[in-house]
Amino acid sequence: MVDNKICAQLQDYSKSNAQLELYSKKCVQLHVYSKSLAQLQDYSNSYAQLQVNSKCLAKLEFYSKSYA
């Protein structure tokens, strides 16, 4: 009788361990997604900066032609 209880408890622990491993994998996956998202935000910021620089360059070209 005691052996059955211990065996059932061990099975519960085994299931819990498997679940923890699954959560751990999902946590790693979320961390990877988080890094990717941060990278996308960096690219977005860089693109926005390029657009600003492009507008500034267009203005400089306009003023350059005006004074030439």
C-alpha positions, 0 to 999 in steps of 0.5 A, spaced: 500 500 500 505 504 501 509 502 495 503 504 491 502 511 494 510 512 493 509 510 486 503 515 485 507 520 488 513 519 484 509 519 477 506 526 480 513 529 481 515 526 474 509 530 471 511 536 474 518 536 472 516 535 465 511 541 466 517 545 468 521 543 462 516 545 458 515 552 461 523 552 461 523 551 454 517 556 453 521 561 457 527 561 453 523 562 446 520 568 449 527 571 451 529 569 444 522 573 441 524 579 446 531 579 443 528 579 436 523 584 438 528 589 441 532 588 434 526 590 430 525 596 434 532 598 433 531 597 426 525 601 426 528 607 430 534 606 425 529 607 419 526 613 422 533 616 423 534 615 416 528 618 414 530 624 418 536 624 415 534 624 408 529 630 409 535 634 411 539 632 405 533 634 401 533 641 404 540 642 404 540 640 396 534 645 395 538 650 399 545 649 395 541 649 388 538 656 391 545 659 392 548 656 386 
